[in-house]
Amino acid sequence: MTGDTPPQRVVTSERLGDDDRFEVGLRPRTLDAYIGQERLRENLEVSITAARQRAEALDHALLYGPPGLGKTTL
């Protein structure tokens, strides 16, 4: 290689502007739009509704399990 400019990377770990726009469009905006995990959704709906009625923040919730279950999406 010649010159003072470093080579450009084809792949990067940095997030690009299009990544956020694309990802947001894929995520459901309501629990009803979320597919799967019916029992968990029902429990969360009860907790969220109760917190709203009390005008308080939702209590802490820990979602755990193997990759691919939708924890991040939920």
N, CA, C, O and CB atoms as a CASP TS submission, in Angstrom:
PFRMAT TS
TARGET T0000
AUTHOR 0000-0000-0000
METHOD Language model
MODEL 1
PARENT N/A
ATOM      1  N   MET     1       0.844  -1.176   0.000  1.00  0.00           N
ATOM      2  CA  MET     1       0.000   0.000   0.000  1.00  0.00           C
ATOM      3  C   MET     1       0.885   1.234   0.000  1.00  0.00           C
ATOM      4  O   MET     1       1.952   1.258   0.613  1.00  0.00           O
ATOM      5  CB  MET     1      -0.958   0.001   1.213  1.00  0.00           C
ATOM      6  N   THR     2       0.435   2.215  -0.674  1.00  0.00           N
ATOM      7  CA  THR     2       1.183   3.461  -0.712  1.00  0.00           C
ATOM      8  C   THR     2       0.291   4.584  -0.253  1.00  0.00           C
ATOM      9  O   THR     2      -0.934   4.463  -0.281  1.00  0.00           O
ATOM     10  CB  THR     2       1.732   3.741  -2.120  1.00  0.00           C
ATOM     11  N   GLY     3       0.888   5.665   0.165  1.00  0.00           N
ATOM     12  CA  GLY     3       0.130   6.824   0.605  1.00  0.00           C
ATOM     13  C   GLY     3      -0.053   6.817   2.110  1.00  0.00           C
ATOM     14  O   GLY     3       0.322   5.872   2.804  1.00  0.00           O
ATOM     15  N   ASP     4      -0.647   7.910   2.595  1.00  0.00           N
ATOM     16  CA  ASP     4      -0.829   8.077   4.036  1.00  0.00           C
ATOM     17  C   ASP     4      -2.234   7.734   4.508  1.00  0.00           C
ATOM     18  O   ASP     4      -2.481   7.719   5.714  1.00  0.00           O
ATOM     19  CB  ASP     4      -0.507   9.486   4.426  1.00  0.00           C
ATOM     20  N   THR     5      -3.150   7.462   3.609  1.00  0.00           N
ATOM     21  CA  THR     5      -4.521   7.189   4.025  1.00  0.00           C
ATOM     22  C   THR     5      -4.680   5.718   4.404  1.00  0.00           C
ATOM     23  O   THR     5      -4.243   4.828   3.674  1.00  0.00           O
ATOM     24  CB  THR     5      -5.511   7.565   2.908  1.00  0.00           C
ATOM     25  N   PRO     6      -5.307   5.476   5.547  1.00  0.00           N
ATOM     26  CA  PRO     6      -5.531   4.084   5.957  1.00  0.00           C
ATOM     27  C   PRO     6      -6.590   3.445   5.062  1.00  0.00           C
ATOM     28  O   PRO     6      -7.414   4.155   4.483  1.00  0.00           O
ATOM     29  CB  PRO     6      -5.963   4.008   7.450  1.00  0.00           C
ATOM     30  N   PRO     7      -6.583   2.138   4.941  1.00  0.00           N
ATOM     31  CA  PRO     7      -7.589   1.469   4.102  1.00  0.00           C
ATOM     32  C   PRO     7      -8.976   1.613   4.723  1.00  0.00           C
ATOM     33  O   PRO     7      -9.108   1.633   5.947  1.00  0.00           O
ATOM     34  CB  PRO     7      -7.239  -0.031   3.916  1.00  0.00           C
ATOM     35  N   GLN     8      -9.999   1.713   3.896  1.00  0.00           N
ATOM     36  CA  GLN     8     -11.371   1.810   4.386  1.00  0.00           C
ATOM     37  C   GLN     8     -11.898   0.418   4.703  1.00  0.00           C
ATOM     38  O   GLN     8     -11.652  -0.544   3.974  1.00  0.00           O
ATOM     39  CB  GLN     8     -12.280   2.514   3.350  1.00  0.00           C
ATOM     40  N   ARG     9     -12.623   0.338   5.800  1.00  0.00           N
ATOM     41  CA  ARG     9     -13.209  -0.941   6.188  1.00  0.00           C
ATOM     42  C   ARG     9     -14.513  -1.159   5.438  1.00  0.00           C
ATOM     43  O   ARG     9     -15.301  -0.230   5.259  1.00  0.00           O
ATOM     44  CB  ARG     9     -13.445  -0.999   7.710  1.00  0.00           C
ATOM     45  N   VAL    10     -14.729  -2.368   5.009  1.00  0.00           N
ATOM     46  CA  VAL    10     -15.974  -2.722   4.332  1.00  0.00           C
ATOM     47  C   VAL    10     -17.059  -3.010   5.364  1.00  0.00           C
ATOM     48  O   VAL    10     -18.230  -2.699   5.145  1.00  0.00           O
ATOM     49  CB  VAL    10     -15.769  -3.944   3.403  1.00  0.00           C
ATOM     50  N   VAL    11     -16.669  -3.601   6.481  1.00  0.00           N
ATOM     51  CA  VAL    11     -17.591  -3.950   7.550  1.00  0.00           C
ATOM     52  C   VAL    11     -17.173  -3.185   8.793  1.00  0.00           C
ATOM     53  O   VAL    11     -15.981  -3.057   9.074  1.00  0.00           O
ATOM     54  CB  VAL    11     -17.612  -5.490   7.812  1.00  0.00           C
ATOM     55  N   THR    12     -18.145  -2.676   9.537  1.00  0.00           N
ATOM     56  CA  THR    12     -17.853  -1.937  10.758  1.00  0.00           C
ATOM     57  C   THR    12     -18.847  -2.338  11.843  1.00  0.00           C
ATOM     58  O   THR    12     -19.963  -2.765  11.548  1.00  0.00           O
ATOM     59  CB  THR    12     -17.903  -0.409  10.505  1.00  0.00           C
ATOM     60  N   SER    13     -18.438  -2.199  13.083  1.00  0.00           N
ATOM     61  CA  SER    13     -19.336  -2.502  14.201  1.00  0.00           C
ATOM     62  C   SER    13     -20.138  -1.274  14.620  1.00  0.00           C
ATOM     63  O   SER    13     -21.014  -1.373  15.480  1.00  0.00           O
ATOM     64  CB  SER    13     -18.539  -3.034  15.393  1.00  0.00           C
ATOM     65  N   GLU    14     -19.851  -0.130  14.029  1.00  0.00           N
ATOM     66  CA  GLU    14     -20.576   1.094  14.373  1.00  0.00           C
ATOM     67  C   GLU    14     -21.963   1.074  13.737  1.00  0.00           C
ATOM     68  O   GLU    14     -22.154   0.570  12.631  1.00  0.00           O
ATOM     69  CB  GLU    14     -19.789   2.346  13.914  1.00  0.00           C
ATOM     70  N   ARG    15     -22.922   1.635  14.467  1.00  0.00           N
ATOM     71  CA  ARG    15     -24.289   1.702  13.942  1.00  0.00           C
ATOM     72  C   ARG    15     -24.368   2.806  12.904  1.00  0.00           C
ATOM     73  O   ARG    15     -23.789   3.879  13.072  1.00  0.00           O
ATOM     74  CB  ARG    15     -25.319   1.946  15.082  1.00  0.00           C
ATOM     75  N   LEU    16     -25.078   2.536  11.850  1.00  0.00           N
ATOM     76  CA  LEU    16     -25.293   3.518  10.799  1.00  0.00           C
ATOM     77  C   LEU    16     -26.694   4.096  10.941  1.00  0.00           C
ATOM     78  O   LEU    16     -27.555   3.474  11.564  1.00  0.00           O
ATOM     79  CB  LEU    16     -25.094   2.888   9.397  1.00  0.00           C
ATOM     80  N   GLY    17     -26.933   5.257  10.384  1.00  0.00           N
ATOM     81  CA  GLY    17     -28.236   5.912  10.493  1.00  0.00           C
ATOM     82  C   GLY    17     -29.375   5.062   9.981  1.00  0.00           C
ATOM     83  O   GLY    17     -30.458   5.067  10.568  1.00  0.00           O
ATOM     84  N   ASP    18     -29.162   4.336   8.909  1.00  0.00           N
ATOM     85  CA  ASP    18     -30.219   3.489   8.355  1.00  0.00           C
ATOM     86  C   ASP    18     -30.568   2.324   9.271  1.00  0.00           C
ATOM     87  O   ASP    18     -31.693   1.827   9.240  1.00  0.00           O
ATOM     88  CB  ASP    18     -29.802   2.962   7.001  1.00  0.00           C
ATOM     89  N   ASP    19     -29.612   1.886  10.086  1.00  0.00           N
ATOM     90  CA  ASP    19     -29.867   0.759  10.988  1.00  0.00           C
ATOM     91  C   ASP    19     -31.012   1.072  11.940  1.00  0.00           C
ATOM     92  O   ASP    19     -31.921   0.260  12.113  1.00  0.00           O
ATOM     93  CB  ASP    19     -28.603   0.411  11.785  1.00  0.00           C
ATOM     94  N   ASP    20     -30.969   2.244  12.554  1.00  0.00           N
ATOM     95  CA  ASP    20     -31.998   2.612  13.524  1.00  0.00           C
ATOM     96  C   ASP    20     -33.366   2.731  12.864  1.00  0.00           C
ATOM     97  O   ASP    20     -34.359   2.248  13.408  1.00  0.00           O
ATOM     98  CB  ASP    20     -31.633   3.925  14.209  1.00  0.00           C
ATOM     99  N   ARG    21     -33.426   3.360  11.714  1.00  0.00           N
ATOM    100  CA  ARG    21     -34.699   3.553  11.024  1.00  0.00           C
ATOM    101  C   ARG    21     -35.301   2.204  10.635  1.00  0.00           C
ATOM    102  O   ARG    21     -36.503   1.992  10.797  1.00  0.00           O
ATOM    103  CB  ARG    21     -34.509   4.438   9.773  1.00  0.00           C
ATOM    104  N   PHE    22     -34.492   1.315  10.136  1.00  0.00           N
ATOM    105  CA  PHE    22     -34.958  -0.003   9.720  1.00  0.00           C
ATOM    106  C   PHE    22     -35.414  -0.826  10.920  1.00  0.00           C
ATOM    107  O   PHE    22     -36.455  -1.481  10.872  1.00  0.00           O
ATOM    108  CB  PHE    22     -33.855  -0.743   8.960  1.00  0.00           C
ATOM    109  N   GLU    23     -34.630  -0.789  11.996  1.00  0.00           N
ATOM    110  CA  GLU    23     -34.937  -1.596  13.177  1.00  0.00           C
ATOM    111  C   GLU    23     -36.221  -1.143  13.847  1.00  0.00           C
ATOM    112  O   GLU    23     -37.020  -1.976  14.276  1.00  0.00           O
ATOM    113  CB  GLU    23     -33.789  -1.535  14.171  1.00  0.00           C
ATOM    114  N   VAL    24     -36.434   0.156  13.944  1.00  0.00           N
ATOM    115  CA  VAL    24     -37.641   0.679  14.581  1.00  0.00           C
ATOM    116  C   VAL    24     -38.886   0.246  13.814  1.00  0.00           C
ATOM    117  O   VAL    24     -39.920  -0.033  14.420  1.00  0.00           O
ATOM    118  CB  VAL    24     -37.581   2.212  14.673  1.00  0.00           C
ATOM    119  N   GLY    25     -38.795   0.189  12.501  1.00  0.00           N
ATOM    120  CA  GLY    25     -39.939  -0.225  11.695  1.00  0.00           C
ATOM    121  C   GLY    25     -40.322  -1.678  11.891  1.00  0.00           C
ATOM    122  O   GLY    25     -41.462  -2.053  11.613  1.00  0.00           O
ATOM    123  N   LEU    26     -39.405  -2.502  12.359  1.00  0.00           N
ATOM    124  CA  LEU    26     -39.677  -3.926  12.556  1.00  0.00           C
ATOM    125  C   LEU    26     -40.252  -4.240  13.927  1.00  0.00           C
ATOM    126  O   LEU    26     -40.889  -5.279  14.101  1.00  0.00           O
ATOM    127  CB  LEU    26     -38.420  -4.717  12.354  1.00  0.00           C
ATOM    128  N   ARG    27     -40.048  -3.387  14.881  1.00  0.00           N
ATOM    129  CA  ARG    27     -40.475  -3.673  16.250  1.00  0.00           C
ATOM    130  C   ARG    27     -41.946  -3.307  16.454  1.00  0.00           C
ATOM    131  O   ARG    27     -42.392  -2.251  16.008  1.00  0.00           O
ATOM    132  CB  ARG    27     -39.596  -2.910  17.255  1.00  0.00           C
ATOM    133  N   PRO    28     -42.696  -4.177  17.126  1.00  0.00           N
ATOM    134  CA  PRO    28     -44.106  -3.864  17.399  1.00  0.00           C
ATOM    135  C   PRO    28     -44.220  -2.691  18.366  1.00  0.00           C
ATOM    136  O   PRO    28     -43.363  -2.499  19.229  1.00  0.00           O
ATOM    137  CB  PRO    28     -44.835  -5.095  17.975  1.00  0.00           C
ATOM    138  N   ARG    29     -45.278  -1.914  18.214  1.00  0.00           N
ATOM    139  CA  ARG    29     -45.472  -0.747  19.068  1.00  0.00           C
ATOM    140  C   ARG    29     -46.423  -1.034  20.232  1.00  0.00           C
ATOM    141  O   ARG    29     -46.463  -0.268  21.194  1.00  0.00           O
ATOM    142  CB  ARG    29     -46.002   0.413  18.244  1.00  0.00           C
ATOM    143  N   THR    30     -47.179  -2.114  20.159  1.00  0.00           N
ATOM    144  CA  THR    30     -48.092  -2.484  21.242  1.00  0.00           C
ATOM    145  C   THR    30     -47.902  -3.963  21.573  1.00  0.00           C
ATOM    146  O   THR    30     -47.360  -4.725  20.773  1.00  0.00           O
ATOM    147  CB  THR    30     -49.575  -2.191  20.849  1.00  0.00           C
ATOM    148  N   LEU    31     -48.349  -4.351  22.747  1.00  0.00           N
ATOM    149  CA  LEU    31     -48.261  -5.764  23.119  1.00  0.00           C
ATOM    150  C   LEU    31     -49.147  -6.618  22.219  1.00  0.00           C
ATOM    151  O   LEU    31     -48.828  -7.779  21.962  1.00  0.00           O
ATOM    152  CB  LEU    31     -48.658  -5.959  24.590  1.00  0.00           C
ATOM    153  N   ASP    32     -50.252  -6.061  21.738  1.00  0.00           N
ATOM    154  CA  ASP    32     -51.137  -6.819  20.842  1.00  0.00           C
ATOM    155  C   ASP    32     -50.456  -7.143  19.520  1.00  0.00           C
ATOM    156  O   ASP    32     -50.758  -8.164  18.902  1.00  0.00           O
ATOM    157  CB  ASP    32     -52.422  -6.038  20.580  1.00  0.00           C
ATOM    158  N   ALA    33     -49.547  -6.291  19.083  1.00  0.00           N
ATOM    159  CA  ALA    33     -48.850  -6.510  17.811  1.00  0.00           C
ATOM    160  C   ALA    33     -47.697  -7.498  17.960  1.00  0.00           C
ATOM    161  O   ALA    33     -47.152  -7.969  16.962  1.00  0.00           O
ATOM    162  CB  ALA    33     -48.326  -5.185  17.262  1.00  0.00           C
ATOM    163  N   TYR    34     -47.325  -7.814  19.192  1.00  0.00           N
ATOM    164  CA  TYR    34     -46.221  -8.738  19.455  1.00  0.00           C
ATOM    165  C   TYR    34     -46.718 -10.171  19.269  1.00  0.00           C
ATOM    166  O   TYR    34     -47.721 -10.565  19.863  1.00  0.00           O
ATOM    167  CB  TYR    34     -45.645  -8.533  20.895  1.00  0.00           C
ATOM    168  N   ILE    35     -46.025 -10.937  18.454  1.00  0.00           N
ATOM    169  CA  ILE    35     -46.437 -12.313  18.158  1.00  0.00           C
ATOM    170  C   ILE    35     -45.659 -13.278  19.047  1.00  0.00           C
ATOM    171  O   ILE    35     -44.432 -13.208  19.124  1.00  0.00           O
ATOM    172  CB  ILE    35     -46.212 -12.653  16.655  1.00  0.00           C
ATOM    173  N   GLY    36     -46.367 -14.167  19.711  1.00  0.00           N
ATOM    174  CA  GLY    36     -45.724 -15.158  20.568  1.00  0.00           C
ATOM    175  C   GLY    36     -45.719 -14.737  22.028  1.00  0.00           C
ATOM    176  O   GLY    36     -46.092 -13.614  22.366  1.00  0.00           O
ATOM    177  N   GLN    37     -45.294 -15.650  22.884  1.00  0.00           N
ATOM    178  CA  GLN    37     -45.177 -15.402  24.327  1.00  0.00           C
ATOM    179  C   GLN    37     -46.491 -14.877  24.921  1.00  0.00           C
ATOM    180  O   GLN    37     -46.495 -13.879  25.642  1.00  0.00           O
ATOM    181  CB  GLN    37     -44.044 -14.398  24.599  1.00  0.00           C
ATOM    182  N   GLU    38     -47.601 -15.550  24.614  1.00  0.00           N
ATOM    183  CA  GLU    38     -48.913 -15.076  25.041  1.00  0.00           C
ATOM    184  C   GLU    38     -49.022 -14.914  26.553  1.00  0.00           C
ATOM    185  O   GLU    38     -49.524 -13.900  27.037  1.00  0.00           O
ATOM    186  CB  GLU    38     -49.977 -16.025  24.559  1.00  0.00           C
ATOM    187  N   ARG    39     -48.552 -15.913  27.300  1.00  0.00           N
ATOM    188  CA  ARG    39     -48.663 -15.845  28.761  1.00  0.00           C
ATOM    189  C   ARG    39     -47.879 -14.665  29.326  1.00  0.00           C
ATOM    190  O   ARG    39     -48.354 -13.964  30.220  1.00  0.00           O
ATOM    191  CB  ARG    39     -48.168 -17.150  29.394  1.00  0.00           C
ATOM    192  N   LEU    40     -46.690 -14.453  28.806  1.00  0.00           N
ATOM    193  CA  LEU    40     -45.873 -13.329  29.253  1.00  0.00           C
ATOM    194  C   LEU    40     -46.538 -12.000  28.901  1.00  0.00           C
ATOM    195  O   LEU    40     -46.555 -11.074  29.713  1.00  0.00           O
ATOM    196  CB  LEU    40     -44.473 -13.403  28.630  1.00  0.00           C
ATOM    197  N   ARG    41     -47.079 -11.911  27.701  1.00  0.00           N
ATOM    198  CA  ARG    41     -47.759 -10.678  27.291  1.00  0.00           C
ATOM    199  C   ARG    41     -48.947 -10.378  28.196  1.00  0.00           C
ATOM    200  O   ARG    41     -49.159  -9.230  28.586  1.00  0.00           O
ATOM    201  CB  ARG    41     -48.226 -10.782  25.834  1.00  0.00           C
ATOM    202  N   GLU    42     -49.717 -11.403  28.529  1.00  0.00           N
ATOM    203  CA  GLU    42     -50.869 -11.203  29.412  1.00  0.00           C
ATOM    204  C   GLU    42     -50.422 -10.697  30.779  1.00  0.00           C
ATOM    205  O   GLU    42     -51.026  -9.774  31.326  1.00  0.00           O
ATOM    206  CB  GLU    42     -51.663 -12.512  29.566  1.00  0.00           C
ATOM    207  N   ASN    43     -49.372 -11.292  31.333  1.00  0.00           N
ATOM    208  CA  ASN    43     -48.869 -10.854  32.638  1.00  0.00           C
ATOM    209  C   ASN    43     -48.352  -9.420  32.583  1.00  0.00           C
ATOM    210  O   ASN    43     -48.608  -8.626  33.488  1.00  0.00           O
ATOM    211  CB  ASN    43     -47.758 -11.791  33.121  1.00  0.00           C
ATOM    212  N   LEU    44     -47.626  -9.094  31.520  1.00  0.00           N
ATOM    213  CA  LEU    44     -47.125  -7.727  31.377  1.00  0.00           C
ATOM    214  C   LEU    44     -48.270  -6.732  31.222  1.00  0.00           C
ATOM    215  O   LEU    44     -48.224  -5.636  31.779  1.00  0.00           O
ATOM    216  CB  LEU    44     -46.181  -7.628  30.176  1.00  0.00           C
ATOM    217  N   GLU    45     -49.281  -7.109  30.478  1.00  0.00           N
ATOM    218  CA  GLU    45     -50.436  -6.227  30.276  1.00  0.00           C
ATOM    219  C   GLU    45     -51.108  -5.906  31.608  1.00  0.00           C
ATOM    220  O   GLU    45     -51.480  -4.759  31.854  1.00  0.00           O
ATOM    221  CB  GLU    45     -51.452  -6.874  29.311  1.00  0.00           C
ATOM    222  N   VAL    46     -51.265  -6.910  32.466  1.00  0.00           N
ATOM    223  CA  VAL    46     -51.858  -6.693  33.788  1.00  0.00           C
ATOM    224  C   VAL    46     -50.983  -5.748  34.607  1.00  0.00           C
ATOM    225  O   VAL    46     -51.493  -4.820  35.234  1.00  0.00           O
ATOM    226  CB  VAL    46     -52.045  -8.038  34.533  1.00  0.00           C
ATOM    227  N   SER    47     -49.684  -5.974  34.605  1.00  0.00           N
ATOM    228  CA  SER    47     -48.765  -5.126  35.369  1.00  0.00           C
ATOM    229  C   SER    47     -48.761  -3.694  34.854  1.00  0.00           C
ATOM    230  O   SER    47     -48.780  -2.749  35.642  1.00  0.00           O
ATOM    231  CB  SER    47     -47.353  -5.696  35.318  1.00  0.00           C
ATOM    232  N   ILE    48     -48.738  -3.530  33.544  1.00  0.00           N
ATOM    233  CA  ILE    48     -48.721  -2.188  32.950  1.00  0.00           C
ATOM    234  C   ILE    48     -50.023  -1.451  33.231  1.00  0.00           C
ATOM    235  O   ILE    48     -50.010  -0.268  33.573  1.00  0.00           O
ATOM    236  CB  ILE    48     -48.483  -2.273  31.437  1.00  0.00           C
ATOM    237  N   THR    49     -51.145  -2.148  33.086  1.00  0.00           N
ATOM    238  CA  THR    49     -52.443  -1.530  33.347  1.00  0.00           C
ATOM    239  C   THR    49     -52.556  -1.101  34.808  1.00  0.00           C
ATOM    240  O   THR    49     -53.035  -0.003  35.095  1.00  0.00           O
ATOM    241  CB  THR    49     -53.580  -2.498  32.990  1.00  0.00           C
ATOM    242  N   ALA    50     -52.122  -1.952  35.726  1.00  0.00           N
ATOM    243  CA  ALA    50     -52.181  -1.616  37.152  1.00  0.00           C
ATOM    244  C   ALA    50     -51.300  -0.411  37.467  1.00  0.00           C
ATOM    245  O   ALA    50     -51.704   0.464  38.233  1.00  0.00           O
ATOM    246  CB  ALA    50     -51.752  -2.821  38.005  1.00  0.00           C
ATOM    247  N   ALA    51     -50.114  -0.355  36.892  1.00  0.00           N
ATOM    248  CA  ALA    51     -49.219   0.779  37.130  1.00  0.00           C
ATOM    249  C   ALA    51     -49.831   2.069  36.589  1.00  0.00           C
ATOM    250  O   ALA    51     -49.722   3.118  37.223  1.00  0.00           O
ATOM    251  CB  ALA    51     -47.842   0.528  36.481  1.00  0.00           C
ATOM    252  N   ARG    52     -50.466   2.000  35.437  1.00  0.00           N
ATOM    253  CA  ARG    52     -51.110   3.194  34.868  1.00  0.00           C
ATOM    254  C   ARG    52     -52.257   3.664  35.749  1.00  0.00           C
ATOM    255  O   ARG    52     -52.426   4.866  35.958  1.00  0.00           O
ATOM    256  CB  ARG    52     -51.624   2.906  33.447  1.00  0.00           C
ATOM    257  N   GLN    53     -53.046   2.730  36.267  1.00  0.00           N
ATOM    258  CA  GLN    53     -54.173   3.105  37.124  1.00  0.00           C
ATOM    259  C   GLN    53     -53.693   3.742  38.422  1.00  0.00           C
ATOM    260  O   GLN    53     -54.354   4.625  38.969  1.00  0.00           O
ATOM    261  CB  GLN    53     -55.037   1.881  37.432  1.00  0.00           C
ATOM    262  N   ARG    54     -52.547   3.293  38.910  1.00  0.00           N
ATOM    263  CA  ARG    54     -51.977   3.878  40.130  1.00  0.00           C
ATOM    264  C   ARG    54     -51.188   5.144  39.837  1.00  0.00           C
ATOM    265  O   ARG    54     -50.758   5.832  40.762  1.00  0.00           O
ATOM    266  CB  ARG    54     -51.081   2.868  40.830  1.00  0.00           C
ATOM    267  N   ALA    55     -50.993   5.458  38.563  1.00  0.00           N
ATOM    268  CA  ALA    55     -50.174   6.600  38.126  1.00  0.00           C
ATOM    269  C   ALA    55     -48.754   6.472  38.675  1.00  0.00           C
ATOM    270  O   ALA    55     -48.159   7.448  39.131  1.00  0.00           O
ATOM    271  CB  ALA    55     -50.809   7.941  38.587  1.00  0.00           C
ATOM    272  N   GLU    56     -48.229   5.257  38.624  1.00  0.00           N
ATOM    273  CA  GLU    56     -46.872   4.973  39.089  1.00  0.00           C
ATOM    274  C   GLU    56     -46.080   4.325  37.969  1.00  0.00           C
ATOM    275  O   GLU    56     -46.638   3.870  36.970  1.00  0.00           O
ATOM    276  CB  GLU    56     -46.892   4.062  40.340  1.00  0.00           C
ATOM    277  N   ALA    57     -44.777   4.292  38.155  1.00  0.00           N
ATOM    278  CA  ALA    57     -43.913   3.601  37.197  1.00  0.00           C
ATOM    279  C   ALA    57     -44.095   2.091  37.344  1.00  0.00           C
ATOM    280  O   ALA    57     -44.422   1.592  38.421  1.00  0.00           O
ATOM    281  CB  ALA    57     -42.420   3.998  37.407  1.00  0.00           C
ATOM    282  N   LEU    58     -43.879   1.389  36.262  1.00  0.00           N
ATOM    283  CA  LEU    58     -43.956  -0.071  36.282  1.00  0.00           C
ATOM    284  C   LEU    58     -42.842  -0.627  37.158  1.00  0.00           C
ATOM    285  O   LEU    58     -41.707  -0.153  37.100  1.00  0.00           O
ATOM    286  CB  LEU    58     -43.862  -0.651  34.846  1.00  0.00           C
ATOM    287  N   ASP    59     -43.165  -1.634  37.973  1.00  0.00           N
ATOM    288  CA  ASP    59     -42.133  -2.290  38.773  1.00  0.00           C
ATOM    289  C   ASP    59     -41.099  -2.912  37.850  1.00  0.00           C
ATOM    290  O   ASP    59     -41.345  -3.109  36.660  1.00  0.00           O
ATOM    291  CB  ASP    59     -42.750  -3.362  39.705  1.00  0.00           C
ATOM    292  N   HIS    60     -39.952  -3.216  38.411  1.00  0.00           N
ATOM    293  CA  HIS    60     -38.879  -3.816  37.619  1.00  0.00           C
ATOM    294  C   HIS    60     -39.308  -5.182  37.089  1.00  0.00           C
ATOM    295  O   HIS    60     -40.052  -5.917  37.740  1.00  0.00           O
ATOM    296  CB  HIS    60     -37.593  -3.947  38.459  1.00  0.00           C
ATOM    297  N   ALA    61     -38.824  -5.498  35.906  1.00  0.00           N
ATOM    298  CA  ALA    61     -39.091  -6.804  35.300  1.00  0.00           C
ATOM    299  C   ALA    61     -37.792  -7.312  34.692  1.00  0.00           C
ATOM    300  O   ALA    61     -37.085  -6.565  34.015  1.00  0.00           O
ATOM    301  CB  ALA    61     -40.229  -6.717  34.216  1.00  0.00           C
ATOM    302  N   LEU    62     -37.482  -8.560  34.928  1.00  0.00           N
ATOM    303  CA  LEU    62     -36.276  -9.172  34.379  1.00  0.00           C
ATOM    304  C   LEU    62     -36.693 -10.224  33.364  1.00  0.00           C
ATOM    305  O   LEU    62     -37.373 -11.193  33.701  1.00  0.00           O
ATOM    306  CB  LEU    62     -35.390  -9.799  35.505  1.00  0.00           C
ATOM    307  N   LEU    63     -36.283 -10.023  32.128  1.00  0.00           N
ATOM    308  CA  LEU    63     -36.561 -10.996  31.071  1.00  0.00           C
ATOM    309  C   LEU    63     -35.289 -11.796  30.847  1.00  0.00           C
ATOM    310  O   LEU    63     -34.231 -11.224  30.586  1.00  0.00           O
ATOM    311  CB  LEU    63     -37.041 -10.296  29.741  1.00  0.00           C
ATOM    312  N   TYR    64     -35.387 -13.097  30.947  1.00  0.00           N
ATOM    313  CA  TYR    64     -34.198 -13.925  30.760  1.00  0.00           C
ATOM    314  C   TYR    64     -34.552 -15.129  29.901  1.00  0.00           C
ATOM    315  O   TYR    64     -35.713 -15.525  29.807  1.00  0.00           O
ATOM    316  CB  TYR    64     -33.616 -14.378  32.124  1.00  0.00           C
ATOM    317  N   GLY    65     -33.547 -15.693  29.286  1.00  0.00           N
ATOM    318  CA  GLY    65     -33.742 -16.862  28.443  1.00  0.00           C
ATOM    319  C   GLY    65     -32.701 -16.894  27.348  1.00  0.00           C
ATOM    320  O   GLY    65     -31.894 -15.973  27.222  1.00  0.00           O
ATOM    321  N   PRO    66     -32.716 -17.947  26.559  1.00  0.00           N
ATOM    322  CA  PRO    66     -31.719 -18.077  25.495  1.00  0.00           C
ATOM    323  C   PRO    66     -31.957 -17.052  24.388  1.00  0.00           C
ATOM    324  O   PRO    66     -33.034 -16.461  24.303  1.00  0.00           O
ATOM    325  CB  PRO    66     -31.744 -19.495  24.913  1.00  0.00           C
ATOM    326  N   PRO    67     -30.956 -16.844  23.547  1.00  0.00           N
ATOM    327  CA  PRO    67     -31.102 -15.897  22.438  1.00  0.00           C
ATOM    328  C   PRO    67     -32.229 -16.310  21.494  1.00  0.00           C
ATOM    329  O   PRO    67     -32.501 -17.495  21.298  1.00  0.00           O
ATOM    330  CB  PRO    67     -29.786 -15.784  21.661  1.00  0.00           C
ATOM    331  N   GLY    68     -32.872 -15.303  20.918  1.00  0.00           N
ATOM    332  CA  GLY    68     -33.873 -15.560  19.898  1.00  0.00           C
ATOM    333  C   GLY    68     -35.305 -15.641  20.383  1.00  0.00           C
ATOM    334  O   GLY    68     -36.201 -15.939  19.592  1.00  0.00           O
ATOM    335  N   LEU    69     -35.549 -15.385  21.657  1.00  0.00           N
ATOM    336  CA  LEU    69     -36.911 -15.469  22.180  1.00  0.00           C
ATOM    337  C   LEU    69     -37.691 -14.167  22.042  1.00  0.00           C
ATOM    338  O   LEU    69     -38.912 -14.163  22.194  1.00  0.00           O
ATOM    339  CB  LEU    69     -36.874 -15.872  23.623  1.00  0.00           C
ATOM    340  N   GLY    70     -37.003 -13.063  21.756  1.00  0.00           N
ATOM    341  CA  GLY    70     -37.679 -11.778  21.598  1.00  0.00           C
ATOM    342  C   GLY    70     -37.612 -10.889  22.819  1.00  0.00           C
ATOM    343  O   GLY    70     -38.417  -9.967  22.955  1.00  0.00           O
ATOM    344  N   LYS    71     -36.669 -11.145  23.709  1.00  0.00           N
ATOM    345  CA  LYS    71     -36.553 -10.327  24.918  1.00  0.00           C
ATOM    346  C   LYS    71     -36.296  -8.865  24.572  1.00  0.00           C
ATOM    347  O   LYS    71     -36.932  -7.977  25.140  1.00  0.00           O
ATOM    348  CB  LYS    71     -35.430 -10.858  25.814  1.00  0.00           C
ATOM    349  N   THR    72     -35.392  -8.607  23.665  1.00  0.00           N
ATOM    350  CA  THR    72     -35.059  -7.235  23.287  1.00  0.00           C
ATOM    351  C   THR    72     -36.241  -6.568  22.607  1.00  0.00           C
ATOM    352  O   THR    72     -36.530  -5.401  22.875  1.00  0.00           O
ATOM    353  CB  THR    72     -33.835  -7.208  22.364  1.00  0.00           C
ATOM    354  N   THR    73     -36.919  -7.277  21.748  1.00  0.00           N
ATOM    355  CA  THR    73     -38.074  -6.717  21.053  1.00  0.00           C
ATOM    356  C   THR    73     -39.182  -6.386  22.033  1.00  0.00           C
ATOM    357  O   THR    73     -39.825  -5.343  21.909  1.00  0.00           O
ATOM    358  CB  THR    73     -38.585  -7.686  19.991  1.00  0.00           C
ATOM    359  N   LEU    74     -39.414  -7.254  23.003  1.00  0.00           N
ATOM    360  CA  LEU    74     -40.464  -7.030  23.981  1.00  0.00           C
ATOM    361  C   LEU    74     -40.097  -5.872  24.881  1.00  0.00           C
ATOM    362  O   LEU    74     -40.862  -5.523  25.781  1.00  0.00           O
ATOM    363  CB  LEU    74     -40.715  -8.289  24.807  1.00  0.00           C
TER
END
